[in-house]
Amino acid sequence: MSHPVPNYFRPLGDTGIRCHPLGFGCYRIAEGVAEHESSLREYLGQGGNLIDTSANYTDGRSESLVGKALSSDGALGTVVVTKAGYIQGQNMTLAQQQSFPEVVEYGEGIWHCIHPRFLETQLRASCRRLKRDRVDVFLLHNPEYFLSHQAHHRTPTPQDHQEFYRRVGQAFSFLEEQAKEGRIGWYGISSNHYGLGSADPTMTSVQRCLRQAVRISSAHRFRVVQLPLNLYESGGALERNNDGLTALEFCRREGLGVLINRPLNAFWANRMFRLADFRGHGQGTDGPRDLELLVGPLRRLERSLADRMKIPLLGGPDFGLAGLILQIAPQVRAASDWDWVVERYLAPPLQQWIQDCQKVCQGQDFWEEWQQRFFQTIRAVLEGLERYSLSRQQEVSDRIRGLLEECGYPGNRASLSQIAMSLLLNLKGVSCVLNGMRRVSYVQDALGAVGLPPVDALSILQEFSRRRPALPG
Ligand SMILES: NC(=O)c1ccc[n+]([C@@H]2O[C@H](COP(=O)([O-])OP(=O)(O)OC[C@H]3O[C@@H](n4cnc5c(N)ncnc54)[C@H](OP(=O)(O)O)[C@@H]3O)[C@@H](O)[C@H]2O)c1
């Protein structure tokens, strides 16, 4: 007996599919990572039914994880969206062996292709990894690489656009055949450029893509588009770049399902913001004094060595690792950046300094003991630094929340991530918001966004987009 579809499920355009308002985004998800598998199972267990992946996510291991989870769970009625177009990793090896036509050699290790001969290989590989003989929705993955590549050399011309849409049309003809043979249900395009202004020479138009499909058949199966949309990148809801309509309005008029990606990763002023809470809303921000306190034990330990052994500190008198950290920490924007900051900026001078000290102090008990305490202290300081960075990120999140409230969002106790996703869910024309919920706690947080009270999301987004430059740079 099949279960009735919950009433908060939404139509995916005219496909007849009804999907959960939140989709499980599989970017950076891989088979073999237990936490990713648990998160996907949690999502499915909580009633989620739309999974978005791609042939190139973690070089195919994302699709393999989906295949594994769905085959063991049965998960009947789960809608699987996958994409093709990127030539990286194992696809690069394939492309070098088979030399596909119309490859865009975008950069070192990153090529792109939407030619049917390449798409054929991708569809076959995706079905194998997904353990399905049919993909529900198959999307061309960022075909705008063609235009962006042109833009590296010169401004794309109308002829470039004509060629771009010809290639899209050629891919669509192939996808129509696959749909007839039952290997895909519906097809479409995921483009990061659907929300750009019409004046942007790399903007992609849903309307022109649709025209290509209509040219092939009036009963075409082009029914799904995907685009980024968040508080900072709101072009899909605000730019009138399709026949005087926004991408969302146009898709709604034409019966196209819309999947939103990157709801929390907002790119603005050459900087990525995470629209989420980091250590609890309104807990105050750590400043220079907190940083001084944090590195205090390290500073004292370094001085004790300098005094006892008459050794210069790393970087000169009164500097040391503590001084280096005080210099670097305010520039670290995210707690997750600390791994590479340590690797690149702290570990090399530290290693050199320890080697220099070793030459002077080797064999002395004080030195052996001191080293042990020093490395223990470094570990504690690094944990503290992560907390320090989280608090700085939270400061940005608190300011975004404050600005949202000034723009008309009613104050509530929801997390910023829930608010950011709920706003998108309240925009007319959005079928499903995809979220990279690769931790169980993210799944639980995300699903909480569905129950937030409705708001006039478009007005809030319009107002927010007028004011957002005032936010920290
Ligand atoms: N061109 C395309 O077709 C395209 C582009 C982008 C995305 N997508 C699709 O859209 C999905 C969503 O986009 P995304 O994963 O890039 O961005 P997102 O959903 O905005 O999430 C961004 C990051 O935020 C963290 N996060 C996720 N949920 C959270 C929560 N509830 N609270 C706090 N932090 C949270 C995760 O990072 P950590 O795990 O590192 O903390 C995640 O990777 C992707 O997974 C993919 O399926 C498609």
The ligand as a MOL file (V3000), in Angstrom:
LIG
                    3D

  0  0  0     0  0            999 V3000
M  V30 BEGIN CTAB
M  V30 COUNTS 48 52 0 0 0
M  V30 BEGIN ATOM
M  V30 1 N 25.9050 24.1210 -9.8460 0
M  V30 2 C 25.1160 23.3050 -9.1950 0
M  V30 3 O 24.3860 22.5410 -9.7620 0
M  V30 4 C 25.1350 23.3290 -7.7040 0
M  V30 5 C 25.9280 24.2600 -7.0310 0
M  V30 6 C 25.9010 24.2680 -5.6380 0
M  V30 7 C 25.0840 23.3610 -4.9770 0
M  V30 8 N 24.3330 22.4530 -5.6580 0 CHG=1
M  V30 9 C 23.4410 21.4950 -4.9700 0
M  V30 10 O 22.7520 22.1860 -3.9480 0
M  V30 11 C 23.0470 21.5830 -2.6810 0
M  V30 12 C 23.0690 22.6570 -1.6060 0
M  V30 13 O 24.1410 23.5630 -1.8180 0
M  V30 14 P 25.4630 23.5360 -0.9090 0
M  V30 15 O 25.5680 22.2120 -0.2470 0
M  V30 16 O 26.5910 23.9810 -1.7400 0 CHG=-1
M  V30 17 O 25.2060 24.7200 0.0890 0
M  V30 18 P 24.2990 24.9260 1.4040 0
M  V30 19 O 23.1400 24.0060 1.4420 0
M  V30 20 O 24.0590 26.3710 1.3970 0
M  V30 21 O 25.2790 24.4950 2.5760 0
M  V30 22 C 26.5590 25.0600 2.6540 0
M  V30 23 C 27.3360 24.4410 3.7790 0
M  V30 24 O 26.7660 24.8490 5.0240 0
M  V30 25 C 26.9010 23.8180 5.9890 0
M  V30 26 N 25.5300 23.5040 6.4010 0
M  V30 27 C 24.6040 22.7850 5.7620 0
M  V30 28 N 23.4480 22.7530 6.4350 0
M  V30 29 C 23.6410 23.4870 7.5360 0
M  V30 30 C 22.8200 23.8510 8.6200 0
M  V30 31 N 21.5530 23.4110 8.7180 0
M  V30 32 N 23.3360 24.6580 9.5790 0
M  V30 33 C 24.6090 25.0900 9.5040 0
M  V30 34 N 25.4500 24.7850 8.4850 0
M  V30 35 C 24.9620 23.9940 7.5150 0
M  V30 36 C 27.6110 22.6540 5.2890 0
M  V30 37 O 29.0370 22.8150 5.4560 0
M  V30 38 P 29.9100 21.9640 6.4980 0
M  V30 39 O 29.4040 20.5560 6.4330 0
M  V30 40 O 31.3030 22.1390 5.9790 0
M  V30 41 O 29.7030 22.6240 7.8310 0
M  V30 42 C 27.2930 22.9190 3.8350 0
M  V30 43 O 28.2390 22.3720 2.9610 0
M  V30 44 C 24.3980 20.9000 -2.9070 0
M  V30 45 O 24.6650 19.9340 -1.9270 0
M  V30 46 C 24.1920 20.3580 -4.2950 0
M  V30 47 O 23.3710 19.2120 -4.2680 0
M  V30 48 C 24.3340 22.4470 -7.0210 0
M  V30 END ATOM
M  V30 BEGIN BOND
M  V30 1 1 1 2
M  V30 2 2 2 3
M  V30 3 1 2 4
M  V30 4 1 4 5
M  V30 5 2 4 48
M  V30 6 2 5 6
M  V30 7 1 6 7
M  V30 8 2 7 8
M  V30 9 1 8 9
M  V30 10 1 8 48
M  V30 11 1 9 10
M  V30 12 1 9 46
M  V30 13 1 10 11
M  V30 14 1 11 12
M  V30 15 1 11 44
M  V30 16 1 12 13
M  V30 17 1 13 14
M  V30 18 2 14 15
M  V30 19 1 14 16
M  V30 20 1 14 17
M  V30 21 1 17 18
M  V30 22 2 18 19
M  V30 23 1 18 20
M  V30 24 1 18 21
M  V30 25 1 21 22
M  V30 26 1 22 23
M  V30 27 1 23 24
M  V30 28 1 23 42
M  V30 29 1 24 25
M  V30 30 1 25 26
M  V30 31 1 25 36
M  V30 32 1 26 27
M  V30 33 1 26 35
M  V30 34 2 27 28
M  V30 35 1 28 29
M  V30 36 1 29 30
M  V30 37 2 29 35
M  V30 38 1 30 31
M  V30 39 2 30 32
M  V30 40 1 32 33
M  V30 41 2 33 34
M  V30 42 1 34 35
M  V30 43 1 36 37
M  V30 44 1 36 42
M  V30 45 1 37 38
M  V30 46 2 38 39
M  V30 47 1 38 40
M  V30 48 1 38 41
M  V30 49 1 42 43
M  V30 50 1 44 45
M  V30 51 1 44 46
M  V30 52 1 46 47
M  V30 END BOND
M  V30 END CTAB
M  END
